[in-house]
């Protein structure tokens, strides 16, 4: 056990030493340590104090979390059969431990005792927030239930953790199972970067010609650029039916029974706790007061956006007919003709912009913006152990040059890596016995990798994605909170957690931001003024269609989890179709299986919470208005954002923190202006 790298108390995980056989022994050992810590803490009182109850429990929880973080991260970015087996073997024990601890009535009573004495003990606001949140979370974990309901709730929680992992694995396996080898003639219309990527994928597989895959850079390249309509249909079909009962691997990695069981167990959990639905239960931790309030918010936005979206789709249909005689746009045609229309209208394409966004220079610009706004300085370190040669580790330095945190950046798509983009926690800031533990983050994307000796060049969409995830990363790294339950994004209402990420996207559209990150990879030339103006003009392109798509997903998620029954497969699909009839203007074929790969709500923590993207976008658009008014790189505004939001983490309610930054409650008007749904132009100082 002493040789198990997961049990060594390192801040940065020794990734090259971690093997699958280390996982279960480490998890079992640390679970036992955590149990002992709880028993010792409970034996100390009453009366309880912060130092004899909350601090030792946090110490044990943090040690377990720091061991599990590299395990779960490797499972997502460097999957292998042995690691998957070890992960799935350890997950039930871990889930059972957390559920058992959360249902311990002795712990609830101890925290309640501490809560009643918080003022007398002189606990600060952050400590009191930790205590309040802990009591709420224990209640939501079923601590107040009687047997047999308590055991049933605990078993359901454990099973839900297992099902979430299985859902992700099915999507990953289905993604990797499909490929299509083609000759060069089939790739007519694809840019050189996409051809190089396909040629490299074939070579790595020992095949000749070109290989198309379901990794997102490959899928987007075909859907946006392939002149062969049948090829677009084939790739779309494979991607849109992943992990389902339809498509080229129908039934092989089918998430249908997983989804059904997840929804059944969530509905049962809500019923056991006395909630009308799982959506009501989930919103107990949110800014929004009720599912009805959220539904009204989403419906109102949909009514505002739908006329514009319909006009945009009608225009696209006319364009496709006039250009190529397409009298009925299929869903696999939409991205292709949207790109052609955008190119014609703005004389702009991803390939025109891509040379100005070499990945390494974009990252440097991103760090420069963070330093200008927040004083956050990042320094590359080459002596840190990682899980892949592409991964870079950056140290975050405080104003005095001392280490304040760290960031692993893993930017490119590859086999064995889960699709999508996300920020994950390696460890959190917290007060230890003699010092402060600095926070460390995982920033993961799936961008187009380098090909045939050329540097990695990003599309503008990929740049926006990078800034989005970096916003989450800053929220995690810049926190000044000393207690893990409210440090970084911990304790932040889920429908406010997207505020920093969506806010940071704005600098990708502004001259001040682009000048710091955009430079031609061969000449170093900055983005030409005419290209910038075309890019800016294109920001509102099909904004109605894009908004409706997000609202469609949000309403589907919410209505699915508002149901009191547990919908079966047909009912899941009919719920989505009903939302589309009311909201959408683009209608996929009946065989499309979007829910089967909708990991956000079935495995990613956004269940009954996908609306958070739009809810938080109200906050982010309003927050950005202050930068427009006072200066996009104005340090005092960045400092105010840091002090009121980024550094505060979950130490106070999100609404209160926003008001501290903006001086008032949030307004929806900036979002409407930013989305092109208002006649009022954005303000600019």
C-alpha positions in Angstrom: 0.0 0.0 0.0 2.9 2.4 0.7 3.9 2.1 -3.0 0.4 3.0 -4.3 0.8 6.4 -6.0 -2.8 7.2 -5.3 -2.0 7.1 -1.6 1.0 9.4 -1.8 0.0 12.8 -0.6 1.0 14.7 -3.7 -0.7 17.9 -4.9 -0.1 17.0 -8.5 -0.9 13.3 -9.3 1.9 11.1 -10.5 0.0 10.1 -13.7 2.7 8.0 -15.2 2.8 5.8 -12.1 -1.0 5.2 -11.7 -2.1 1.8 -12.9 -5.5 0.2 -12.9 -4.5 -2.2 -10.0 -3.9 0.8 -7.7 -7.5 2.1 -7.9 -9.6 -0.2 -5.7 -7.0 -0.5 -2.9 -6.6 3.2 -2.7 -10.3 4.0 -2.7 -11.0 1.3 -0.1 -8.2 2.6 2.1 -9.3 6.2 1.9 -13.0 5.4 2.5 -12.0 3.7 5.7 -9.9 6.7 6.7 -12.9 8.9 6.0 -15.2 6.7 8.1 -12.7 6.8 11.0 -12.5 10.6 10.7 -16.3 10.8 11.1 -16.4 8.6 14.1 -13.6 10.5 15.8 -15.3 13.8 15.0 -18.7 12.7 16.4 -17.0 11.4 19.5 -15.6 14.9 20.3 -18.9 16.5 21.1 -21.4 17.9 21.8 -20.8 20.8 22.0 -19.2 20.8 18.5 -16.8 23.4 17.1 -15.6 24.1 13.6 -12.2 22.6 14.3 -13.4 19.4 15.9 -16.2 18.7 13.4 -16.1 20.4 10.0 -12.3 20.7 9.6 -11.4 17.0 10.2 -14.3 15.9 8.0 -13.1 18.2 5.2 -9.6 16.9 5.6 -10.7 13.3 5.0 -13.1 14.2 2.2 -10.4 16.2 0.4 -7.9 13.4 0.6 -10.4 11.0 -0.9 -11.4 13.5 -3.6 -7.7 14.1 -4.6 -7.2 10.4 -5.1 -10.5 10.0 -7.1 -9.8 13.0 -9.3 -7.0 11.5 -11.4 -8.9 8.2 -11.6 -12.1 9.7 -13.0 -10.1 12.1 -15.2 -8.0 9.3 -16.8 -11.3 7.3 -17.3 -12.5 10.3 -19.4 -9.3 11.2 -21.3 -7.2 8.0 -21.5 -9.7 5.2 -21.3 -8.5 1.5 -21.4 -10.3 -1.8 -20.6 -8.3 -2.3 -17.4 -8.9 1.3 -16.2 -12.5 1.1 -17.0 -12.9 -2.1 -15.1 -11.1 -0.7 -12.1 -13.1 2.5 -12.2 -16.4 0.7 -12.4 -15.3 -1.7 -9.6 -14.5 1.2 -7.2 -17.4 3.4 -8.1 -20.1 1.5 -6.1 -18.0 1.6 -2.9 -17.4 5.3 -3.3 -21.0 6.1 -4.0 -22.1 3.9 -1.1 -19.7 5.7 1.2 -20.9 9.1 0.3 -24.6 8.1 0.5 -24.1 6.4 3.9 -22.3 9.4 5.4 -24.9 11.8 4.0 -27.6 9.8 5.7 -26.0 9.5 9.1 -28.5 11.2 11.6 -25.6 11.7 14.1 -23.8 13.9 11.6 -26.9 15.9 10.8 -27.5 16.5 14.5 -23.9 17.5 15.0 -24.0 20.0 12.2 -27.3 21.3 13.5 -25.8 21.8 16.9 -22.9 23.7 15.3 -25.4 25.8 13.3 -27.2 26.9 16.5 -24.0 28.0 18.1 -22.4 29.5 15.0 -22.9 33.1 16.1 -21.6 32.4 19.6 -18.5 30.7 18.1 -17.8 33.7 15.9 -18.0 31.8 12.7 -17.7 33.9 9.6 -20.2 34.2 6.7 -18.4 31.6 4.6 -18.3 29.1 7.4 -22.0 29.7 8.1 -22.8 29.1 4.4 -20.9 25.8 4.5 -23.0 24.7 7.5 -26.3 25.8 5.9 -25.4 24.1 2.6 -24.4 20.9 4.5 -27.7 20.7 6.3 -29.6 21.2 3.1 -27.5 18.6 1.2 -27.9 16.0 4.0 -31.7 16.5 3.8 -31.6 16.1 0.1 -29.6 12.9 0.5 -32.4 11.4 2.6 -31.0 11.8 6.1 -34.5 12.5 7.4 -36.0 9.3 5.9 -37.1 6.3 7.9 -36.4 2.7 7.0 -36.9 1.2 4.5 -37.0 4.4 2.5 -33.6 5.5 3.7 -31.9 2.3 2.4 -33.8 2.5 -0.8 -32.7 6.1 -1.4 -29.1 5.1 -0.7 -29.2 2.1 -3.1 -30.7 4.3 -5.8 -28.0 6.9 -5.4 -25.3 4.3 -5.8 -27.0 2.8 -8.8 -27.4 6.3 -10.4 -23.6 6.8 -10.2 -23.0 3.5 -11.9 -25.6 4.3 -14.6 -24.0 7.7 -15.3 -20.7 6.1 -15.9 -22.2 3.4 -18.2 -24.0 6.1 -20.2 -20.7 7.9 -20.9 -18.9 4.7 -21.7 -21.6 3.7 -24.2 -21.3 7.0 -26.0 -17.5 6.8 -26.1 -17.6 3.2 -27.4 -20.2 4.1 -30.0 -18.2 7.1 -31.1 -15.0 5.0 -31.5 -16.7 2.0 -33.1 -17.6 3.8 -36.3 -15.4 5.0 -39.1 -15.6 5.4 -42.9 -12.6 5.0 -45.2 -13.0 7.1 -48.4 -10.9 8.2 -51.3 -10.0 11.7 -52.0 -12.8 12.2 -54.5 -15.4 11.8 -51.7 -13.9 14.7 -49.8 -14.7 17.4 -52.4 -15.4 20.7 -50.6 -13.5 19.8 -47.4 -10.7 22.2 -46.5 -7.0 21.1 -46.5 -6.9 20.9 -42.7 -9.8 18.4 -42.7 -8.2 16.3 -45.4 -4.9 16.2 -43.5 -6.7 15.2 -40.4 -8.6 12.4 -42.3 -5.3 11.2 -44.0 -3.5 11.2 -40.6 -6.4 9.2 -39.0 -6.1 6.6 -41.8 -2.4 6.3 -41.4 -2.5 5.9 -37.6 -5.0 3.0 -38.2 -2.7 1.4 -40.8 -5.2 2.1 -43.6 -4.7 3.9 -46.9 -6.6 6.9 -48.2 -8.7 8.9 -45.8 -10.6 8.0 -42.6 -13.6 9.8 -41.3 -14.6 9.3 -37.6 -17.2 10.5 -35.2 -14.8 12.7 -33.3 -16.3 16.2 -33.5 -13.7 17.9 -35.7 -14.2 15.2 -38.3 -18.0 15.3 -38.1 -18.2 19.1 -38.3 -15.8 19.1 -41.3 -18.1 16.8 -43.2 -21.4 18.4 -42.2 -20.2 21.9 -42.9 -18.1 21.4 -46.1 -18.7 18.1 -47.9 -20.3 18.6 -51.3 -21.4 15.0 -51.3 -24.9 15.1 -49.8 -25.0 11.4 -49.3 -21.7 11.5 -47.4 -23.2 14.2 -45.1 -26.3 12.0 -44.6 -24.2 9.0 -43.7 -22.0 10.8 -41.2 -24.9 12.6 -39.7 -26.8 9.3 -39.3 -23.9 7.6 -37.5 -23.4 10.6 -35.2 -27.1 11.2 -34.4 -27.8 7.6 -33.6 -24.8 6.9 -31.3 -25.4 4.6 -28.4 -29.0 3.9 -29.4 -31.3 1.3 -31.0 -30.9 2.9 -34.4 -28.2 3.6 -36.9 -25.2 1.6 -38.0 -24.5 0.0 -34.6 -28.2 -0.3 -33.6 -28.5 -2.0 -30.2 -24.8 -2.6 -29.7 -24.1 0.3 -27.3 -27.7 1.1 -26.6 -28.3 3.7 -23.9 -32.1 3.1 -24.0 -32.3 0.9 -20.8 -29.8 3.2 -19.1 -31.9 6.3 -19.7 -35.1 4.6 -18.6 -33.5 3.4 -15.3 -31.9 6.8 -14.6 -35.2 8.6 -15.0 -37.1 6.0 -13.0 -34.6 6.2 -10.1 -34.6 10.0 -10.2 -38.4 10.1 -10.0 -38.3 7.7 -7.2 -35.7 9.7 -5.3 -37.9 12.8 -5.6 -40.9 11.0 -4.4 -39.1 9.6 -1.4 -38.1 13.1 -0.4 -41.6 14.4 -0.8 -41.0 16.5 -4.0 -43.5 16.7 -6.8 -40.9 15.8 -9.4 -37.1 15.5 -9.8 -37.1 19.0 -11.3 -38.5 20.3 -8.0 -35.9 18.4 -6.1 -33.0 19.7 -8.3 -34.1 23.3 -8.0 -33.7 23.2 -4.3 -30.0 24.1 -5.0 -30.6 26.7 -7.7 -31.2 30.4 -8.1 -34.6 29.8 -9.8 -37.4 29.3 -7.4 -39.4 26.6 -9.2 -39.7 24.6 -12.4 -42.6 26.8 -13.4 -40.5 29.9 -13.2 -37.8 28.3 -15.4 -40.4 27.1 -17.8 -41.8 30.5 -18.2 -38.4 32.0 -18.7 -37.6 29.5 -21.4 -40.9 29.8 -23.1 -40.7 33.6 -23.2 -37.3 33.4 -24.8 -38.6 30.9 -27.3 -41.5 33.1 -28.3 -39.1 36.0 -28.8 -36.6 34.0 -30.9 -38.9 31.8 -33.0 -40.0 34.4 -35.5 -36.4 35.3 -36.3 -35.4 31.6 -36.4 -38.2 30.8 -38.8 -37.1 33.7 -41.1 -33.5 32.5 -40.9 -34.5 28.9 -41.9 -36.8 30.1 -44.7 -33.9 32.2 -46.0 -31.6 29.2 -45.8 -34.1 27.0 -47.7 -34.4 29.6 -50.5 -30.7 29.9 -50.7 -30.2 26.1 -51.0 -32.9 26.0 -53.7 -31.4 28.9 -55.7 -27.9 27.6 -55.4 -28.3 23.8 -55.9 -32.0 23.1 -56.5 -32.6 21.6 -53.0 -36.3 21.9 -52.5 -36.3 20.4 -49.0 -33.5 21.0 -46.6 -32.7 17.9 -44.5 -31.1 18.3 -41.2 -27.7 17.1 -42.6 -27.9 19.9 -45.1 -28.4 22.8 -42.6 -24.8 23.2 -41.5 -23.5 22.9 -45.1 -25.8 25.6 -46.6 -25.4 27.7 -43.5 -21.6 27.8 -44.1 -22.2 28.6 -47.8 -24.6 31.4 -46.9 -22.2 32.8 -44.3 -19.3 32.7 -46.8 -21.4 34.5 -49.4 -22.8 37.1 -47.1 -19.7 37.9 -45.0 -17.0 36.6 -47.3 -15.9 34.6 -44.3 -15.2 31.0 -43.5 -13.5 29.0 -40.7 -10.7 28.3 -43.1 -10.2 32.0 -43.8 -9.9 32.6 -40.1 -8.1 29.5 -39.0 -4.5 30.6 -39.9 -4.9 33.5 -37.5 -5.6 31.3 -34.6 -2.5 29.0 -33.9 -3.4 27.2 -30.7 -0.3 28.1 -28.8 -0.6 31.8 -29.6 -4.3 31.8 -28.7 -3.4 30.3 -25.3 -0.8 33.0 -24.8 -3.4 35.6 -25.6 -5.9 34.0 -23.3 -3.4 34.2 -20.4 -2.6 37.8 -21.3 -6.2 38.8 -21.1 -6.5 37.0 -17.7 -3.5 38.9 -16.5 -4.7 42.3 -17.7 -8.1 41.8 -16.1 -7.4 39.8 -13.0 -3.7 39.9 -12.4 -3.6 36.1 -13.0 -0.2 35.1 -14.4 0.4 31.6 -15.9 3.8 30.1 -16.4 4.5 26.9 -18.4 6.2 24.1 -16.5 7.9 21.2 -18.3 8.7 19.2 -15.2 5.1 18.0 -14.4 4.0 14.5 -15.0 1.0 14.2 -17.4 -1.0 11.5 -19.1 -0.3 12.4 -22.8 2.5 14.3 -24.6 0.0 16.9 -25.8 -0.9 18.0 -22.3 0.6 21.2 -20.9 0.8 22.2 -17.3 0.7 25.9 -16.4 1.4 27.3 -12.9 -0.8 30.2 -11.7 1.3 32.8 -9.9 0.1 35.3 -7.3 1.1 38.9 -7.5 4.2 38.3 -5.4 5.3 35.5 -7.7 4.3 32.6 -5.3 2.4 29.6 -6.7 -1.4 30.1 -6.4 -2.7 27.2 -8.4 -2.2 25.1 -11.5 -3.8 24.1 -14.8 -3.5 21.0 -17.0 -4.5 21.9 -20.6 -5.5 18.9 -22.8 -6.8 20.5 -26.0 -6.9 18.0 -28.8 -9.2 15.1 -29.9 -7.8 11.6 -29.9 -8.8 8.0 -29.5 -9.8 7.0 -26.0 -10.9 10.5 -25.0 -14.5 11.5 -24.2 -15.9 14.0 -26.6 -16.8 17.5 -25.6 -15.1 20.2 -23.6 -15.1 20.7 -19.8 -13.3 22.0 -16.8 -12.6 19.4 -14.1 -11.2 19.6 -10.6 -7.9 18.1 -9.7 -7.9 19.6 -6.2 -9.5 22.6 -4.5 -8.2 25.5 -2.5 -8.6 24.9 1.2 -7.0 25.8 4.5 -4.7 23.0 5.8 -3.1 22.8 9.2 -0.1 25.0 8.4 -0.8 26.5 4.9 -3.3 26.9 2.0 -3.7 24.1 -0.5 -3.7 25.7 -3.9 -6.4 24.8 -6.5 -5.5 22.8 -9.6 -7.8 22.3 -12.7 -8.2 20.1 -15.7 -9.1 22.0 -18.9 -10.2 19.5 -21.5 -11.2 20.1 -25.1 -11.4 18.2 -28.4 -10.0 20.5 -31.0 -8.6 19.6 -34.4 -5.1 18.2 -33.6 -1.9 19.0 -35.4 -1.6 17.3 -38.8 1.4 16.4 -41.0 3.9 18.7 -39.3 1.7 21.8 -39.3 0.9 23.7 -36.0 -2.6 23.2 -34.5 -4.8 25.9 -36.0 -8.2 26.6 -34.3 -11.5 27.7 -35.8 -13.1 30.7 -34.2 -15.7 28.4 -32.7 -12.9 26.5 -31.0 -11.4 29.7 -29.7 -14.8 30.6 -28.2 -15.0 27.1 -26.6 -11.5 27.5 -25.1 -12.4 30.8 -23.6 -15.7 29.3 -22.2 -13.9 26.5 -20.4 -11.2 28.9 -19.2 -13.9 31.0 -17.6 -14.8 28.0 -15.5 -11.1 27.4 -14.8 -10.6 30.9 -13.5 -13.7 30.5 -11.3 -12.0 27.4 -9.8 -8.4 28.9 -9.6 -9.0 32.5 -8.5 -11.1 31.6 -5.4 -9.9 33.1 -2.1 -12.2 30.9 0.0 -10.5 28.7 2.6 -13.1 26.0 2.9 -13.5 23.5 0.1 -17.4 23.3 0.2 -17.5 27.0 -0.9 -14.2 27.3 -2.8 -14.2 27.8 -6.6 -17.4 26.5 -8.1 -18.3 24.5 -5.0 -21.5 25.8 -3.4 -22.4 27.9 -6.5 -25.9 27.5 -7.6 -25.8 25.4 -10.8 -27.8 27.9 -12.8 -25.2 30.6 -12.0 -22.1 28.5 -12.6 -22.0 29.4 -16.3 -21.7 33.1 -15.6 -17.8 33.3 -15.8 -17.6 30.9 -18.7 -20.1 32.7 -20.9 -18.8 36.1 -19.9 -15.3 35.3 -21.1 -16.5 34.3 -24.5 -17.2 37.9 -25.3 -13.5 38.8 -25.7 -13.3 36.5 -28.7 -15.5 38.9 -30.6 -13.8 42.2 -29.6 -10.9 43.9 -31.3 -9.1 44.4 -27.9 -9.3 40.7 -27.2 -8.5 39.5 -30.7 -5.4 41.7 -31.0 -3.9 39.7 -28.1 -4.6 36.2 -29.5 -4.9 36.4 -33.3 -1.8 36.4 -35.4 -1.1 34.6 -38.7 0.9 31.4 -37.9 3.3 32.1 -40.8 3.7 35.8 -40.9 2.6 37.0 -37.4 0.2 39.4 -39.1 -2.7 40.5 -36.8 -6.2 39.8 -37.9 -6.9 42.3 -40.7 -9.5 45.0 -40.1 -11.7 43.8 -42.9 -11.7 40.2 -41.5 -12.4 41.5 -38.1 -15.4 43.5 -39.3 -16.7 40.5 -41.2 -16.3 38.4 -38.1 -18.1 40.9 -35.9 -20.9 41.2 -38.5 -21.4 37.4 -38.5 -21.9 37.2 -34.8 -25.7 37.6 -35.2 -25.8 35.2 -38.1 -28.6 32.6 -37.4 -28.8 33.7 -33.8 -32.4 32.8 -33.7 -31.7 29.2 -34.8 -28.9 28.8 -32.4 -31.0 30.1 -29.5 -34.0 27.9 -30.3 -31.7 24.9 -30.4 -30.5 25.6 -26.8 -34.1 26.3 -25.7 -35.3 23.1 -27.3 -32.7 21.1 -25.3 -33.5 23.0 -22.1 -37.3 22.5 -22.3 -36.8 18.9 -23.2 -34.6 18.4 -20.1 -37.0 20.3 -17.8 -40.2 18.7 -19.0 -38.6 15.2 -18.9 -37.8 15.7 -15.2 -41.0 17.4 -14.3 -42.9 14.2 -15.0 -44.1 12.2 -12.0 -43.9 8.9 -13.8 -40.7 7.3 -15.2 -40.9 7.6 -18.9 -39.9 4.7 -21.1 -38.0 5.0 -24.4 -40.9 5.9 -26.6 -42.1 8.5 -24.1 -38.6 10.1 -23.8 -38.6 10.5 -27.6 -42.2 11.8 -27.7 -41.4 14.4 -25.0 -38.6 15.7 -27.2 -40.8 15.6 -30.3 -43.6 17.5 -28.4 -41.1 20.2 -27.5 -39.9 20.4 -31.1 -43.4 20.9 -32.4 -43.9 23.9 -30.1 -40.4 25.4 -30.4 -38.2 24.2 -33.2 -38.1 25.2 -36.9 -35.6 22.5 -37.8 -37.1 19.0 -37.4 -34.8 16.0 -37.5 -36.1 12.6 -38.8 -37.9 10.3 -36.4 -34.9 7.9 -36.3 -32.6 10.6 -34.8 -31.6 9.6 -31.2 -30.2 12.8 -29.7 -31.2 11.9 -26.1 -29.0 8.8 -26.2 -25.8 10.9 -26.3 -27.1 13.8 -24.2 -24.5 13.3 -21.5 -25.1 16.7 -20.0 -28.4 15.5 -18.4 -27.8 11.8 -18.1 -24.3 11.8 -16.9 -22.9 15.3 -16.5 -24.7 17.0 -13.6 -27.1 19.1 -15.7 -30.3 17.1 -15.1 -33.2 19.5 -14.8 -30.5 22.1 -15.2 -29.6 22.5 -18.9 -31.6 25.7 -18.7 -28.6 27.0 -16.7 -26.8 28.0 -19.9 -29.6 30.5 -20.8 -30.3 31.5 -17.2 -26.6 32.3 -16.6 -26.4 34.0 -20.0 -28.7 36.7 -18.7 -26.1 37.3 -15.9 -23.1 37.1 -18.2 -24.5 39.5 -20.9 -25.5 42.0 -18.2 -22.1 41.7 -16.5 -20.3 42.3 -19.9 -22.3 45.5 -20.3 -20.2 46.9 -17.5 -17.0 46.1 -19.4 -18.5 47.8 -22.4 -19.3 50.9 -20.4 -15.9 51.1 -18.6 -13.4 49.4 -20.7 -13.0 45.8 -22.1 -9.5 45.5 -20.5 -10.1 47.8 -17.6 -8.3 46.3 -14.6 -10.6 47.9 -12.1 -13.7 46.2 -13.6 -11.8 42.9 -13.8 -10.8 43.3 -10.2 -14.4 44.0 -9.2 -15.5 40.8 -11.0 -12.8 38.9 -9.2 -13.6 40.3 -5.8 -17.4 40.0 -6.1 -17.7 36.7 -8.0 -14.6 34.7 -8.9 -12.9 34.9 -5.6 -16.1 34.4 -3.6 -17.0 31.0 -5.0 -20.0 29.7 -3.2 -19.5 31.7 0.0 -22.7 33.8 -0.7 -25.8 33.4 -2.9 -25.2 34.1 -6.6 -27.8 36.8 -6.8 -26.1 38.7 -3.9 -22.7 38.3 -5.6 -24.0 39.6 -8.9 -25.6 42.6 -7.3 -22.2 43.3 -5.6 -20.6 43.5 -9.1 -23.3 45.2 -11.0 -24.9 47.3 -8.3 -28.4 46.0 -9.1 -30.4 42.9 -9.9 -29.8 41.3 -13.3 -31.7 42.5 -16.4 -32.6 40.4 -19.5 -32.2 43.4 -21.8 -28.4 43.0 -22.4 -29.0 39.4 -23.5 -31.7 40.4 -25.9 -29.4 43.1 -27.4 -26.4 40.8 -27.5 -28.5 38.1 -29.3 -29.9 40.5 -31.8 -33.4 40.2 -30.5 -33.7 43.8 -29.4 -33.7 47.0 -31.5 -31.6 48.8 -28.9 -27.9 48.7 -29.7 -25.4 47.7 -27.1 -23.8 50.5 -25.1 -20.1 51.2 -25.4 -18.0 53.6 -23.4 
